[in-house]
Amino acid sequence: MSADLELAHVTVRFGGLVALSDVSLSVTPGTVHGVIGPNGAGKTTLFNVACGFVVPDEGTMHRKGEQLDRLRPHQLAGLGISRTLQGLGLFDRVTVLDNVVTGADRHARAGFLSALLALPRSWREERDLKERAMATLDSLGIAHVAGLYPGSLPYPVRKRVALARALVAEPELLLLDEPASGLSADEMDELGELITGLTDRMSVLLVEHHMDLVMRVCDEITVLDFGRCIASGSPDDVRNDPAVLAAYLGEVV
């Protein structure tokens, strides 16, 4: 079975700084693959490579066995990939519902001309996309904020809106960048249950610094330190790896 995403021997340099050095990982279909590491380990750079924000200097990336050459962010939806970002990237001047509808773009069929002329096919499609977006908001327990603006909402709710926008596309692979940041312990527990509940229909690449969440929800973990992969395997393997313990300066992982 081909990996939903495979990075092989990826190296990224920013001038004289080596952000990633010969890093490889493979996201198996129907699993949650976590990426962890101390601050400055290269997690964000790896996520940006997977999203097409950064083109690696060396190495390759494959999706279901097909090589992705010079991937760009606008190509993700067509590849069945959705993502969330640390900065959320919500549009503050449109409602939550309309924010989520923008994520359903891959399901749009009517085209620009139909929308411009307000043809029946266009308004039927708009209705269908809004119903799809409302169903996604409801599944995350935030349908009641559909008519509000993101800027008026608490940060944890805005994070759910951003997640809804990614999920409404019904991706085969979901890329999550620090989804637990700013959440309380209870909210993090809810997030963990949500992530594990996704694997019946998609794979997840999770970049996160909250170890308890990663250890609880991930099937496989890749550990970075100073841009290099120092360990990979199951949560139990990683938890007991001496190199991981050393990287975290003796902190309990």
GIURVEN-V878482 format. One record per residue. RES is the residue in one small letter. PHI is phi in radians with two decimals (none if undefined). OMEGA is omega in radians with two decimals (999 if undefined). Layout:
BEGIN
res=RES phi=PHI omega=OMEGA
res=RES phi=PHI omega=OMEGA
END
This chain:
BEGIN
res=m phi=none omega=-3.12
res=s phi=-1.24 omega=3.13
res=a phi=-1.19 omega=3.05
res=d phi=-1.17 omega=3.04
res=l phi=-2.70 omega=3.11
res=e phi=-2.36 omega=3.01
res=l phi=-1.88 omega=-3.08
res=a phi=-2.17 omega=3.03
res=h phi=0.94 omega=-3.08
res=v phi=-1.43 omega=3.05
res=t phi=-2.22 omega=3.11
res=v phi=-2.27 omega=3.10
res=r phi=-2.09 omega=3.00
res=f phi=-2.04 omega=-3.02
res=g phi=1.12 omega=3.14
res=g phi=-1.53 omega=-3.11
res=l phi=-1.61 omega=3.05
res=v phi=-1.63 omega=-3.10
res=a phi=-1.40 omega=3.06
res=l phi=-2.37 omega=-3.12
res=s phi=-2.31 omega=3.03
res=d phi=0.99 omega=-3.09
res=v phi=-1.64 omega=3.09
res=s phi=-2.29 omega=2.98
res=l phi=-2.76 omega=-3.12
res=s phi=-2.44 omega=3.13
res=v phi=-1.68 omega=-3.13
res=t phi=-1.32 omega=3.12
res=p phi=-0.92 omega=3.09
res=g phi=1.31 omega=-3.14
res=t phi=-2.23 omega=2.98
res=v phi=-1.89 omega=-3.14
res=h phi=-1.95 omega=-3.11
res=g phi=-1.70 omega=3.03
res=v phi=-2.16 omega=-3.12
res=i phi=-2.25 omega=3.11
res=g phi=2.79 omega=3.10
res=p phi=-1.08 omega=3.06
res=n phi=-0.97 omega=-3.14
res=g phi=1.41 omega=-3.08
res=a phi=-1.31 omega=-3.11
res=g phi=1.97 omega=-3.10
res=k phi=-1.05 omega=-3.11
res=t phi=-1.13 omega=3.11
res=t phi=-1.09 omega=3.11
res=l phi=-1.08 omega=3.11
res=f phi=-1.06 omega=-3.14
res=n phi=-1.17 omega=3.02
res=v phi=-1.14 omega=-3.12
res=a phi=-1.11 omega=-3.14
res=c phi=-1.54 omega=-3.09
res=g phi=1.53 omega=3.08
res=f phi=-1.32 omega=-3.13
res=v phi=-2.20 omega=3.07
res=v phi=-1.65 omega=-3.08
res=p phi=-1.17 omega=3.08
res=d phi=-1.31 omega=3.11
res=e phi=-2.47 omega=3.08
res=g phi=1.70 omega=-3.09
res=t phi=-2.31 omega=3.07
res=m phi=-2.30 omega=-3.13
res=h phi=-2.21 omega=3.03
res=r phi=-2.18 omega=-3.11
res=k phi=0.94 omega=3.08
res=g phi=1.50 omega=-3.14
res=e phi=-1.70 omega=-3.12
res=q phi=-1.26 omega=3.11
res=l phi=-1.80 omega=-3.13
res=d phi=-1.65 omega=3.10
res=r phi=0.87 omega=3.11
res=l phi=-1.00 omega=3.07
res=r phi=-2.15 omega=-3.06
res=p phi=-0.96 omega=-3.10
res=h phi=-1.20 omega=3.13
res=q phi=-1.53 omega=-3.01
res=l phi=-1.04 omega=-3.07
res=a phi=-1.02 omega=3.13
res=g phi=-1.16 omega=3.12
res=l phi=-1.64 omega=-3.12
res=g phi=1.35 omega=-3.10
res=i phi=-2.07 omega=2.99
res=s phi=-2.15 omega=-3.12
res=r phi=-2.53 omega=2.90
res=t phi=-2.10 omega=-3.09
res=l phi=-2.12 omega=3.09
res=q phi=-1.01 omega=-3.10
res=g phi=-1.41 omega=3.12
res=l phi=1.20 omega=3.09
res=g phi=1.21 omega=3.11
res=l phi=-1.39 omega=3.10
res=f phi=-1.64 omega=-3.02
res=d phi=-1.26 omega=-3.05
res=r phi=-1.70 omega=3.01
res=v phi=-2.19 omega=-3.04
res=t phi=-1.19 omega=3.06
res=v phi=-0.99 omega=-3.13
res=l phi=-1.02 omega=-3.12
res=d phi=-1.18 omega=3.04
res=n phi=-1.04 omega=-3.11
res=v phi=-1.22 omega=3.11
res=v phi=-1.01 omega=-3.14
res=t phi=-1.08 omega=3.11
res=g phi=-1.33 omega=-3.12
res=a phi=-1.57 omega=-3.04
res=d phi=-0.94 omega=-3.08
res=r phi=-1.15 omega=3.11
res=h phi=-1.59 omega=-3.13
res=a phi=-1.27 omega=-3.11
res=r phi=-2.26 omega=-2.97
res=a phi=-1.17 omega=3.13
res=g phi=1.60 omega=-3.03
res=f phi=-1.11 omega=-3.06
res=l phi=-1.10 omega=3.12
res=s phi=-1.08 omega=3.13
res=a phi=-1.16 omega=-3.12
res=l phi=-1.10 omega=-3.10
res=l phi=-1.59 omega=3.14
res=a phi=0.96 omega=3.12
res=l phi=-1.24 omega=-3.11
res=p phi=-0.93 omega=-3.14
res=r phi=-1.05 omega=-3.11
res=s phi=-1.21 omega=-3.10
res=w phi=-1.27 omega=3.04
res=r phi=-1.13 omega=3.13
res=e phi=-1.15 omega=3.12
res=e phi=-1.05 omega=3.09
res=r phi=-1.09 omega=-3.13
res=d phi=-1.12 omega=3.14
res=l phi=-1.17 omega=3.11
res=k phi=-1.21 omega=3.07
res=e phi=-1.13 omega=3.11
res=r phi=-1.11 omega=3.14
res=a phi=-1.15 omega=3.12
res=m phi=-1.12 omega=3.12
res=a phi=-1.10 omega=3.13
res=t phi=-1.21 omega=3.08
res=l phi=-1.03 omega=3.14
res=d phi=-1.11 omega=-3.14
res=s phi=-1.14 omega=3.12
res=l phi=-1.74 omega=3.08
res=g phi=1.31 omega=-3.10
res=i phi=-2.26 omega=3.12
res=a phi=-1.07 omega=-3.09
res=h phi=-1.21 omega=3.14
res=v phi=-1.79 omega=-3.04
res=a phi=-0.97 omega=-3.09
res=g phi=-1.58 omega=-3.12
res=l phi=-1.61 omega=3.12
res=y phi=-1.75 omega=-3.06
res=p phi=-0.92 omega=-3.09
res=g phi=-1.10 omega=-3.12
res=s phi=-1.57 omega=-3.01
res=l phi=-1.81 omega=3.04
res=p phi=-1.08 omega=-3.08
res=y phi=-0.98 omega=3.14
res=p phi=-1.04 omega=3.12
res=v phi=-1.24 omega=3.09
res=r phi=-1.08 omega=3.09
res=k phi=-1.09 omega=3.11
res=r phi=-1.20 omega=3.08
res=v phi=-1.10 omega=3.12
res=a phi=-1.08 omega=3.11
res=l phi=-1.18 omega=3.10
res=a phi=-1.05 omega=3.13
res=r phi=-1.10 omega=3.09
res=a phi=-1.30 omega=-3.06
res=l phi=-1.32 omega=-3.07
res=v phi=-1.11 omega=3.10
res=a phi=-1.33 omega=-3.10
res=e phi=0.92 omega=-3.08
res=p phi=-1.27 omega=3.00
res=e phi=-1.60 omega=3.12
res=l phi=-2.40 omega=-3.14
res=l phi=-1.97 omega=3.12
res=l phi=-1.83 omega=-3.09
res=l phi=-2.02 omega=3.14
res=d phi=-1.91 omega=3.11
res=e phi=0.88 omega=-3.10
res=p phi=-1.19 omega=-3.08
res=a phi=-1.59 omega=-3.10
res=s phi=-1.09 omega=3.11
res=g phi=1.41 omega=-3.12
res=l phi=-1.72 omega=3.05
res=s phi=-1.35 omega=-3.14
res=a phi=-1.07 omega=3.13
res=d phi=-1.15 omega=3.12
res=e phi=-1.13 omega=3.11
res=m phi=-1.18 omega=3.07
res=d phi=-1.09 omega=3.11
res=e phi=-1.10 omega=3.12
res=l phi=-1.09 omega=3.13
res=g phi=-1.05 omega=3.11
res=e phi=-1.11 omega=3.13
res=l phi=-1.10 omega=-3.09
res=i phi=-1.09 omega=-3.13
res=t phi=-1.16 omega=3.12
res=g phi=-1.36 omega=-3.11
res=l phi=-1.48 omega=-2.91
res=t phi=-1.27 omega=3.05
res=d phi=-1.32 omega=-3.13
res=r phi=-2.34 omega=3.12
res=m phi=-2.80 omega=2.99
res=s phi=-1.76 omega=-3.10
res=v phi=-2.32 omega=2.92
res=l phi=-1.85 omega=-3.00
res=l phi=-1.99 omega=3.02
res=v phi=-1.77 omega=-2.96
res=e phi=-2.71 omega=3.10
res=h phi=-1.89 omega=3.08
res=h phi=-1.43 omega=-3.02
res=m phi=-1.09 omega=-3.09
res=d phi=-1.08 omega=3.11
res=l phi=-1.14 omega=-3.11
res=v phi=-1.05 omega=-3.11
res=m phi=-1.13 omega=-3.09
res=r phi=-1.42 omega=-2.97
res=v phi=-1.84 omega=-2.99
res=c phi=-1.58 omega=3.01
res=d phi=-1.52 omega=-3.11
res=e phi=-2.43 omega=-3.12
res=i phi=-2.34 omega=2.99
res=t phi=-1.95 omega=-3.11
res=v phi=-1.92 omega=3.11
res=l phi=-1.88 omega=3.00
res=d phi=-2.66 omega=-3.09
res=f phi=0.89 omega=3.04
res=g phi=1.41 omega=-3.14
res=r phi=-2.01 omega=3.04
res=c phi=-1.43 omega=-3.12
res=i phi=-1.81 omega=3.12
res=a phi=-2.89 omega=3.01
res=s phi=-2.73 omega=3.14
res=g phi=2.60 omega=-3.14
res=s phi=-1.24 omega=3.08
res=p phi=-0.94 omega=3.13
res=d phi=-1.13 omega=3.12
res=d phi=-1.08 omega=-3.07
res=v phi=-1.22 omega=-3.10
res=r phi=-1.02 omega=-3.06
res=n phi=-1.80 omega=-3.09
res=d phi=-1.38 omega=-3.13
res=p phi=-1.02 omega=-3.13
res=a phi=-1.15 omega=3.10
res=v phi=-1.21 omega=3.12
res=l phi=-1.06 omega=3.13
res=a phi=-1.16 omega=-3.13
res=a phi=-1.10 omega=-3.14
res=y phi=-1.66 omega=3.01
res=l phi=0.97 omega=3.07
res=g phi=1.48 omega=3.10
res=e phi=-1.17 omega=3.09
res=v phi=-1.25 omega=-3.13
res=v phi=-1.75 omega=999
END
